């Protein structure tokens, strides 16, 4: 029984490491290779999605036509339009009205950097932009060229106390005025994009709105300060509808045409800690994905919209380009919060994060919050741990008697087994009970790993001294070494295997797990180290208690 017990512990610990590696491989190992060649321009035609749907599928709201909006001369040579809010630094290209740059002011690019994290950009390093436009029969964006909008100003700034900031762009052609308006809200990441189509001509206007994300195959910038040996995280597409809330779509599968229709869904590109997503507002969108050269597109088209003479209609969509904060994503679209992907153990991960977040709101430091969480988990499992350690202490105490049995009945396995079972029954020992702490800790360990990897709240979160980012590996490897030392000491408190080969394997386990932990997030290693220290203390106390019981029992027998 003792051999089985030892083997199960070894298997449980190795399975944990294997599951982490397997989860990483399945989701992330086949991410597209980085293209280090100089950027090549993509033709405009490649950016324009194909039209779809039958005319008149969606009722169009009609309103009286007002006076034509005031316009300025086209601004082809005026450069990009800059927008500054409390959360964004944005650049909009008047040609197409696409967002070609988005810096998140509340997140630094790397640890201790003064530069904001850049999510969207269009340069030699990366092509990652949010595009939208009008296509179809009378669409203003075609394979020959994108619409060039007029705009009243080149710079827009959200002033202190200002609740919203609107950036209107205008395009006129053949009596039709199209106003594309970006609306930014204070302290919010979602950006409202609306197309108001005013038809002052004598002919009906027909077209479709499209919204899409375009990204090349460059690497995830969110991993730039995580170290060369850190595990990659998911980089690729995702989409969801109320009936099917969350689906991943790897870049390599973009060419397998996504074809889903929904009036309340979303499409996104997901990377470490950050996500960009489009969702239609009050119209049915047909989701699509495609690949063109080194570029990947995911988005949606509206059904064709008819705007009669002297009528107007408005199409709206929402763009989210920011951190994967679950509470904010949940408000944008159903299932978008699941881009914070905790894997198969997501129920446990969500509970752990909720507890961790609640502790952090009181303490204000994520490192100390992890320590408090560890203590709470230990108390929650105290009853099981106590039973296990008591059984292990008894096994340690009766080890000499078992050794004597082996000498007396070494050749008679049946007799030896019977005698061992009699001793177990007499001492009320369950050799399998020692597996409980390890087996119960494994799901928590795995779930906490994904919490630390996926939760943007822990990005660049410091603890003390040299640990300035709990989501990255310990730069000085101090915590992994402490974890290995604590594991070794705890091992000495356990009954040693009778089998010499098992004893050697057990001695190597602290070394093996220390090597694994060198490149794990420091927060996870902190959890495991504190867990080991508390387990070691608990087991030491139980061992002493059992030793005292054995002494008193021996005295009573002698009397």
C-alpha positions as CSV (number, residue, x, y, z in Angstrom):
1,X,0.0,0.0,0.0
2,X,2.8,2.4,0.8
3,X,4.3,1.8,-2.6
4,X,1.0,2.6,-4.2
5,X,0.7,5.7,-2.1
6,X,4.1,7.0,-3.2
7,X,3.5,6.2,-6.8
8,X,0.2,8.1,-6.7
9,X,1.9,11.2,-5.3
10,X,4.5,11.1,-8.0
11,X,1.9,10.6,-10.7
12,X,-0.3,13.5,-9.4
13,X,2.6,15.9,-9.3
14,X,3.9,15.0,-12.8
15,X,0.3,15.1,-14.2
16,X,0.1,18.7,-13.0
17,X,3.2,19.7,-14.9
18,X,2.0,17.8,-17.9
19,X,-1.4,19.4,-18.0
20,X,0.1,22.9,-17.9
21,X,2.4,22.0,-20.8
22,X,-0.4,20.3,-22.7
23,X,-2.8,23.2,-22.3
24,X,-0.1,25.6,-23.5
25,X,0.7,23.4,-26.5
26,X,-3.0,22.9,-27.6
27,X,-3.8,26.6,-27.6
28,X,-0.6,28.4,-28.3
29,X,2.2,26.4,-29.7
30,X,1.0,26.7,-33.3
31,X,0.8,30.5,-33.3
32,X,1.9,32.0,-36.6
33,X,5.6,32.6,-37.0
34,X,6.9,36.1,-36.8
35,X,7.5,37.7,-40.2
36,X,10.7,39.7,-39.9
37,X,10.7,40.8,-43.5
38,X,10.1,44.5,-44.2
39,X,6.4,45.4,-44.4
40,X,4.8,45.3,-47.8
41,X,1.8,47.4,-48.6
42,X,-1.5,45.6,-48.8
43,X,-3.8,46.5,-51.7
44,X,-6.9,48.4,-50.9
45,X,-9.0,45.7,-52.5
46,X,-7.7,43.1,-50.1
47,X,-9.1,45.2,-47.2
48,X,-12.7,45.3,-48.6
49,X,-14.9,42.4,-47.6
50,X,-17.3,40.9,-50.1
51,X,-20.9,41.9,-49.9
52,X,-23.6,39.6,-48.7
53,X,-27.3,39.3,-48.0
54,X,-30.5,40.2,-49.9
55,X,-31.7,43.8,-50.2
56,X,-34.4,44.8,-47.9
57,X,-33.8,42.1,-45.3
58,X,-33.7,44.7,-42.5
59,X,-36.4,47.4,-42.1
60,X,-34.8,50.8,-42.3
61,X,-35.8,53.7,-40.0
62,X,-36.8,56.7,-42.1
63,X,-36.6,60.2,-40.8
64,X,-37.2,63.7,-42.4
65,X,-34.0,65.0,-44.0
66,X,-32.5,68.0,-42.3
67,X,-30.2,70.5,-43.8
68,X,-26.9,69.2,-45.2
69,X,-24.1,69.0,-42.6
70,X,-21.4,71.6,-42.9
71,X,-18.3,70.2,-44.5
72,X,-14.7,71.2,-45.0
73,X,-12.5,70.5,-48.0
74,X,-11.3,66.9,-48.2
75,X,-8.3,66.4,-46.1
76,X,-6.2,63.9,-48.1
77,X,-2.9,65.6,-47.2
78,X,-3.8,66.8,-43.7
79,X,-2.4,63.6,-42.1
80,X,-4.0,61.6,-39.3
81,X,-6.7,62.8,-36.9
82,X,-5.5,62.6,-33.3
83,X,-7.9,62.0,-30.4
84,X,-6.9,62.2,-26.7
85,X,-9.2,61.0,-23.9
86,X,-8.6,59.9,-20.3
87,X,-8.1,56.3,-21.5
88,X,-6.9,56.6,-25.2
89,X,-4.4,58.2,-27.5
90,X,-6.1,57.5,-30.9
91,X,-5.2,58.2,-34.5
92,X,-7.8,58.0,-37.3
93,X,-6.9,57.9,-41.0
94,X,-9.3,60.2,-42.9
95,X,-9.0,57.8,-45.8
96,X,-11.5,55.1,-44.8
97,X,-12.0,56.5,-41.3
98,X,-10.1,53.6,-39.8
99,X,-8.5,53.6,-36.3
100,X,-4.8,52.9,-37.1
101,X,-3.3,53.6,-33.7
102,X,-4.6,53.1,-30.2
103,X,-2.5,53.6,-27.1
104,X,-3.9,52.6,-23.7
105,X,-2.9,55.4,-21.3
106,X,-3.6,53.4,-18.1
107,X,-1.2,50.6,-19.0
108,X,2.5,51.0,-19.5
109,X,4.3,49.3,-22.5
110,X,6.7,47.4,-20.3
111,X,7.5,47.3,-16.6
112,X,8.5,50.8,-15.3
113,X,8.1,52.3,-18.8
114,X,6.8,55.8,-19.3
115,X,5.3,54.9,-22.6
116,X,1.7,53.6,-22.9
117,X,0.9,50.2,-24.2
118,X,0.1,50.3,-27.9
119,X,-2.7,48.0,-28.9
120,X,-3.5,49.1,-32.5
121,X,-0.8,50.3,-34.9
122,X,0.1,50.4,-38.5
123,X,3.8,50.5,-39.1
124,X,6.8,48.3,-40.0
125,X,6.6,46.5,-36.7
126,X,2.9,45.5,-36.8
127,X,-0.3,46.0,-38.7
128,X,-3.3,45.8,-36.4
129,X,-6.1,48.2,-37.2
130,X,-9.9,48.6,-36.7
131,X,-11.6,49.2,-40.0
132,X,-15.2,50.0,-40.9
133,X,-17.0,51.4,-43.9
134,X,-19.9,51.2,-46.3
135,X,-19.8,48.8,-49.2
136,X,-22.3,47.4,-51.7
137,X,-24.2,48.9,-54.6
138,X,-23.8,52.5,-53.6
139,X,-21.1,51.9,-51.0
140,X,-18.3,54.5,-50.7
141,X,-15.5,52.0,-50.0
142,X,-14.6,49.9,-53.0
143,X,-11.7,47.8,-54.3
144,X,-10.5,50.9,-56.2
145,X,-10.2,53.1,-53.1
146,X,-11.6,54.0,-49.7
147,X,-13.7,57.1,-49.0
148,X,-11.7,60.1,-47.9
149,X,-13.7,62.0,-45.3
150,X,-13.7,65.7,-44.5
151,X,-13.2,66.8,-40.9
152,X,-13.5,70.0,-39.0
153,X,-10.3,69.6,-36.9
154,X,-7.1,67.5,-36.9
155,X,-7.0,67.2,-33.1
156,X,-9.7,66.4,-30.6
157,X,-9.1,66.4,-26.8
158,X,-11.5,65.3,-24.0
159,X,-11.3,68.0,-21.4
160,X,-11.5,67.3,-17.7
161,X,-15.1,66.7,-16.7
162,X,-16.2,66.2,-20.2
163,X,-18.5,63.1,-20.4
164,X,-18.3,62.4,-24.1
165,X,-16.2,63.4,-27.1
166,X,-17.6,63.2,-30.7
167,X,-15.4,63.1,-33.8
168,X,-17.5,63.5,-36.9
169,X,-16.2,62.8,-40.4
170,X,-18.2,63.7,-43.5
171,X,-18.4,62.4,-47.0
172,X,-20.6,63.8,-49.8
173,X,-21.4,62.3,-53.2
174,X,-24.3,62.7,-55.6
175,X,-26.6,64.3,-53.1
176,X,-25.9,61.7,-50.4
177,X,-24.2,62.9,-47.2
178,X,-22.6,60.3,-45.0
179,X,-21.5,61.3,-41.5
180,X,-19.3,58.8,-39.7
181,X,-19.0,59.7,-36.0
182,X,-16.7,58.3,-33.3
183,X,-18.1,58.8,-29.8
184,X,-15.7,58.4,-26.8
185,X,-17.1,58.2,-23.3
186,X,-15.2,59.3,-20.2
187,X,-13.7,56.4,-18.2
188,X,-14.9,53.9,-20.8
189,X,-13.2,51.8,-23.4
190,X,-16.1,51.0,-25.8
191,X,-16.1,53.4,-28.7
192,X,-19.4,54.0,-30.5
193,X,-19.2,54.3,-34.3
194,X,-22.2,55.5,-36.2
195,X,-23.0,56.0,-39.9
196,X,-25.8,58.5,-40.6
197,X,-26.9,58.3,-44.3
198,X,-28.9,61.3,-45.5
199,X,-30.2,60.8,-49.0
200,X,-31.2,64.2,-50.5
201,X,-31.0,62.8,-54.0
202,X,-33.9,61.6,-56.2
203,X,-32.6,58.0,-56.2
204,X,-32.7,55.3,-53.5
205,X,-29.4,54.5,-51.9
206,X,-28.4,51.0,-51.0
207,X,-25.3,49.7,-49.2
208,X,-23.9,47.7,-46.3
209,X,-21.9,48.5,-43.3
210,X,-18.8,46.5,-42.6
211,X,-16.6,46.4,-39.5
212,X,-13.5,44.3,-39.2
213,X,-10.2,43.9,-37.5
214,X,-7.1,43.5,-39.6
215,X,-3.9,42.0,-38.1
216,X,-0.7,40.6,-39.5
217,X,1.2,37.6,-38.2
218,X,3.6,39.5,-35.9
219,X,4.2,38.3,-32.4
220,X,2.2,39.4,-29.3
221,X,3.6,42.6,-27.9
222,X,2.1,41.8,-24.5
223,X,4.8,39.1,-24.1
224,X,7.7,41.4,-24.8
225,X,8.7,41.7,-21.1
226,X,7.8,38.2,-20.0
227,X,11.2,36.6,-20.8
228,X,12.3,34.5,-23.7
229,X,11.5,31.2,-21.8
230,X,8.0,32.1,-20.6
231,X,5.0,30.3,-21.9
232,X,3.1,31.9,-24.8
233,X,-0.5,32.9,-24.4
234,X,-3.4,32.7,-26.9
235,X,-3.0,35.0,-29.9
236,X,-5.8,34.7,-32.5
237,X,-9.4,35.3,-33.3
238,X,-12.6,34.7,-31.3
239,X,-16.3,35.2,-31.8
240,X,-19.5,34.7,-29.9
241,X,-23.3,35.0,-30.0
242,X,-25.9,34.8,-27.2
243,X,-26.5,31.2,-28.2
244,X,-22.8,30.3,-28.5
245,X,-21.0,32.8,-26.3
246,X,-17.3,32.0,-26.8
247,X,-15.4,30.4,-29.7
248,X,-11.7,30.6,-30.5
249,X,-10.6,30.9,-34.1
250,X,-6.9,30.4,-34.6
251,X,-5.2,32.5,-37.3
252,X,-4.4,29.3,-39.3
253,X,-8.2,28.7,-39.6
254,X,-9.2,32.2,-40.8
255,X,-9.3,30.9,-44.3
256,X,-12.0,28.4,-43.3
257,X,-14.7,31.0,-43.8
258,X,-16.5,31.9,-40.7
259,X,-20.2,32.3,-41.6
260,X,-22.5,33.1,-38.6
261,X,-25.4,35.6,-38.5
262,X,-26.3,37.4,-35.3
263,X,-27.8,40.7,-34.2
264,X,-26.2,40.6,-30.7
265,X,-22.8,38.9,-31.2
266,X,-19.2,39.9,-31.4
267,X,-15.9,39.2,-33.3
268,X,-12.5,39.8,-31.8
269,X,-8.8,39.4,-31.9
270,X,-7.4,38.2,-28.6
271,X,-3.9,38.6,-27.2
272,X,-2.2,38.5,-23.8
273,X,-4.2,40.7,-21.4
274,X,-5.8,42.7,-24.2
275,X,-8.6,42.4,-26.8
276,X,-10.2,44.3,-29.6
277,X,-13.7,43.5,-30.6
278,X,-16.5,44.7,-32.8
279,X,-20.2,44.2,-32.1
280,X,-23.2,45.3,-34.2
281,X,-25.8,47.6,-32.7
282,X,-29.5,47.1,-33.6
283,X,-28.9,45.3,-36.9
284,X,-28.1,41.8,-38.0
285,X,-24.5,41.1,-38.8
286,X,-23.0,38.3,-40.8
287,X,-19.7,37.4,-39.3
288,X,-16.7,36.5,-41.5
289,X,-13.1,35.7,-41.4
290,X,-10.5,35.5,-44.1
291,X,-6.8,35.6,-44.9
292,X,-4.9,37.7,-47.4
293,X,-1.2,37.3,-47.6
294,X,0.2,37.9,-44.1
295,X,-2.9,39.6,-43.0
296,X,-5.9,38.2,-41.1
297,X,-9.4,39.7,-41.1
298,X,-12.3,39.0,-38.8
299,X,-15.5,41.1,-38.9
300,X,-19.1,41.4,-39.9
301,X,-21.3,42.9,-42.7
302,X,-24.8,44.3,-42.2
303,X,-27.5,43.2,-44.5
304,X,-28.1,45.6,-47.4
305,X,-29.9,48.7,-46.3
306,X,-32.2,50.8,-48.5
307,X,-32.5,54.6,-47.9
308,X,-35.1,56.1,-50.1
309,X,-35.0,59.7,-51.6
310,X,-35.3,62.4,-48.9
311,X,-34.9,59.7,-46.2
312,X,-32.2,58.9,-43.7
313,X,-30.9,55.9,-41.8
314,X,-28.3,55.3,-39.1
315,X,-26.1,52.2,-38.6
316,X,-24.2,51.7,-35.4
317,X,-21.5,49.5,-34.1
318,X,-19.3,49.4,-31.0
319,X,-15.5,48.9,-30.9
320,X,-13.8,47.7,-27.7
321,X,-10.1,48.1,-27.8
322,X,-8.6,47.6,-24.3
323,X,-7.7,45.4,-21.4
324,X,-9.5,42.1,-20.7
325,X,-11.3,43.4,-17.6
326,X,-14.2,41.0,-17.1
327,X,-16.6,43.5,-15.6
328,X,-16.2,45.9,-18.5
329,X,-16.3,43.2,-21.2
330,X,-19.5,41.8,-19.8
331,X,-21.3,45.1,-20.5
332,X,-20.3,45.2,-24.2
333,X,-21.6,41.8,-25.4
334,X,-22.6,38.4,-24.1
335,X,-19.6,36.1,-23.8
336,X,-17.0,38.7,-24.5
337,X,-15.8,38.5,-20.9
338,X,-14.9,34.8,-21.7
339,X,-11.9,36.1,-23.7
340,X,-10.3,36.0,-20.2
341,X,-9.9,32.3,-20.8
342,X,-9.4,30.3,-17.6
343,X,-9.5,27.0,-19.5
344,X,-11.3,23.8,-18.3
345,X,-11.1,24.8,-14.6
346,X,-12.7,28.2,-15.2
347,X,-15.3,27.7,-12.4
348,X,-12.5,27.3,-9.8
349,X,-10.5,30.1,-11.4
350,X,-13.4,32.6,-11.3
351,X,-13.9,31.8,-7.6
352,X,-10.2,32.2,-6.9
353,X,-10.1,35.5,-8.8
354,X,-13.2,36.8,-7.0
355,X,-11.7,36.0,-3.6
356,X,-8.3,37.4,-4.6
357,X,-9.8,40.6,-6.0
358,X,-11.8,41.0,-2.8
359,X,-8.7,40.6,-0.7
360,X,-6.8,43.0,-2.9
361,X,-9.5,45.7,-2.4
362,X,-8.7,45.5,1.3
363,X,-5.0,45.0,1.3
364,X,-4.0,46.9,-1.8
365,X,-1.1,44.5,-2.8
366,X,-1.5,41.5,-5.0
367,X,1.4,39.6,-3.5
368,X,0.1,39.8,0.1
369,X,-3.3,39.0,-1.3
370,X,-2.0,35.8,-2.8
371,X,-0.5,34.9,0.6
372,X,-3.8,35.5,2.3
373,X,-5.6,33.5,-0.4
374,X,-3.2,30.6,0.3
375,X,-3.9,30.7,4.0
376,X,-7.7,30.7,3.3
377,X,-7.3,27.7,1.0
378,X,-5.3,25.9,3.7
379,X,-8.0,26.6,6.2
380,X,-10.7,25.4,3.8
381,X,-8.8,22.1,3.3
382,X,-7.7,21.9,7.0
383,X,-9.9,18.9,7.9
384,X,-8.6,16.8,4.9
385,X,-5.0,17.9,5.4
386,X,-5.1,17.0,9.1
387,X,-6.5,13.5,8.4
388,X,-3.8,13.1,5.8
389,X,-0.9,14.3,7.9
390,X,-2.0,12.3,10.9
391,X,-2.1,9.2,8.7
392,X,1.4,10.0,7.3
393,X,2.7,10.6,10.8
394,X,1.4,7.2,11.9
395,X,3.0,5.6,8.8
396,X,6.3,7.3,9.9
397,X,5.9,6.0,13.5
398,X,5.2,2.4,12.5
399,X,7.9,2.3,9.8
400,X,10.2,0.3,12.1
401,X,7.5,-2.3,12.7
402,X,6.9,-2.6,9.0
403,X,10.6,-3.0,8.4
404,X,10.7,-5.8,10.9
405,X,7.8,-7.5,9.1
406,X,9.7,-7.3,5.9
407,X,12.6,-9.1,7.5
408,X,10.4,-11.7,9.1
409,X,8.1,-12.4,6.1
410,X,10.1,-11.1,3.2
411,X,9.6,-14.3,1.2
412,X,5.9,-14.7,2.1
413,X,4.1,-11.8,0.5
414,X,0.7,-12.9,1.5
415,X,1.6,-13.3,5.2
416,X,3.4,-10.0,5.1
417,X,0.4,-8.2,3.6
418,X,-1.9,-9.7,6.2
419,X,0.4,-8.6,9.0
420,X,0.7,-5.1,7.5
421,X,-3.1,-4.8,7.2
422,X,-3.4,-5.9,10.9
423,X,-1.0,-3.1,11.9
424,X,-2.9,-0.5,9.8
425,X,-6.1,-1.6,11.4
426,X,-4.6,-1.5,14.9
427,X,-3.1,1.9,14.4
428,X,-6.1,3.2,12.4
429,X,-3.9,4.1,9.5
430,X,-5.0,4.7,5.9
431,X,-1.9,4.7,3.6
432,X,-4.0,6.3,0.8
433,X,-5.0,9.3,3.0
434,X,-1.7,11.0,2.3
435,X,-2.8,11.5,-1.3
436,X,-5.6,13.8,-0.4
437,X,-3.7,17.1,0.1
438,X,-1.8,16.7,-3.2
439,X,-4.9,15.6,-5.2
440,X,-7.0,18.4,-3.8
441,X,-4.3,21.0,-4.4
442,X,-3.8,20.1,-8.0
443,X,-7.1,21.7,-9.4
444,X,-6.5,24.8,-7.3
445,X,-2.9,25.0,-8.5
446,X,-3.9,24.7,-12.1
447,X,-6.8,27.2,-11.7
448,X,-4.6,29.7,-10.0
449,X,-2.0,29.4,-12.8
450,X,-4.6,30.6,-15.3
451,X,-5.8,33.4,-13.0
452,X,-2.2,34.7,-12.9
453,X,-1.6,34.3,-16.6
454,X,-4.9,35.7,-17.9
455,X,-5.9,38.4,-15.4
456,X,-4.7,41.8,-16.6
457,X,-5.2,43.1,-13.1
458,X,-2.0,41.3,-12.1
459,X,0.0,42.6,-15.0
460,X,3.1,44.4,-13.7
461,X,1.7,44.0,-10.2
462,X,4.5,44.3,-7.6
463,X,4.9,42.5,-4.3
464,X,8.1,43.4,-2.4
465,X,11.8,44.1,-3.2
466,X,12.8,42.2,-6.3
467,X,9.4,40.9,-7.3
468,X,7.9,43.8,-9.3
469,X,5.7,41.7,-11.6
470,X,3.8,38.8,-10.2
471,X,2.7,37.7,-13.6
472,X,6.3,37.2,-14.8
473,X,8.9,34.8,-13.6
474,X,11.1,35.7,-10.7
475,X,14.1,37.5,-12.2
476,X,16.5,36.3,-9.5
477,X,14.9,32.7,-9.2
478,X,14.8,33.2,-5.4
479,X,11.2,32.1,-4.9
480,X,11.6,28.9,-7.0
481,X,14.7,28.0,-4.9
482,X,12.8,28.7,-1.7
483,X,10.0,26.5,-3.0
484,X,12.4,23.7,-3.8
485,X,14.0,23.9,-0.4
486,X,10.6,23.9,1.4
487,X,9.6,20.9,-0.7
488,X,12.8,19.0,0.3
489,X,12.3,19.8,4.0
490,X,8.7,18.7,3.9
491,X,9.7,15.5,2.2
492,X,11.9,14.7,5.2
493,X,8.9,14.9,7.4
494,X,7.1,12.2,5.4
495,X,7.7,8.4,5.8
496,X,10.4,7.4,3.5
497,X,9.7,4.8,0.8
498,X,11.0,1.3,1.6
499,X,11.8,0.7,-2.1
500,X,15.2,2.2,-2.9
501,X,14.2,3.2,-6.4
502,X,11.2,5.1,-5.2
503,X,13.3,6.8,-2.5
504,X,15.7,8.1,-5.2
505,X,12.8,9.3,-7.4
506,X,11.3,11.2,-4.4
507,X,14.6,12.9,-3.7
508,X,14.8,14.2,-7.2
509,X,11.2,15.6,-7.2
510,X,12.2,18.9,-5.5
511,X,14.9,19.4,-8.1
512,X,12.5,18.6,-11.0
513,X,9.8,20.9,-9.7
514,X,12.2,23.7,-8.9
515,X,13.3,23.6,-12.6
516,X,9.7,23.8,-13.7
517,X,9.0,26.7,-11.3
518,X,11.9,28.8,-12.6
519,X,9.8,30.0,-15.5
520,X,6.4,30.1,-13.9
521,X,4.7,33.4,-12.8
522,X,6.2,34.6,-9.6
523,X,2.7,34.8,-8.1
524,X,2.2,31.1,-8.7
525,X,5.5,30.2,-7.1
526,X,4.7,32.4,-4.2
527,X,1.4,30.5,-3.7
528,X,3.1,27.1,-3.8
529,X,6.0,28.2,-1.5
530,X,3.6,29.6,1.1
531,X,1.5,26.5,0.8
532,X,4.6,24.3,1.4
533,X,5.6,26.3,4.4
534,X,2.2,26.0,6.0
535,X,2.0,22.3,5.1
536,X,5.4,21.8,6.6
537,X,4.5,23.5,9.8
538,X,1.2,21.6,10.0
539,X,2.9,18.3,9.4
540,X,5.6,19.0,11.9
541,X,3.0,19.7,14.6
542,X,1.1,16.5,13.8
543,X,4.3,14.5,13.7
544,X,5.2,15.7,17.2
545,X,1.7,14.9,18.4
546,X,1.8,11.4,17.0
547,X,5.3,10.8,18.5
548,X,3.9,11.8,21.9
549,X,1.0,9.4,21.5
550,X,3.3,6.6,20.6
551,X,5.5,7.3,23.6
552,X,2.5,7.2,26.0
553,X,1.2,4.1,24.3
554,X,4.6,2.4,24.7
555,X,4.7,3.3,28.4
556,X,1.2,1.9,29.0
557,X,2.2,-1.3,27.2
558,X,5.3,-1.7,29.4
559,X,3.3,-1.0,32.6
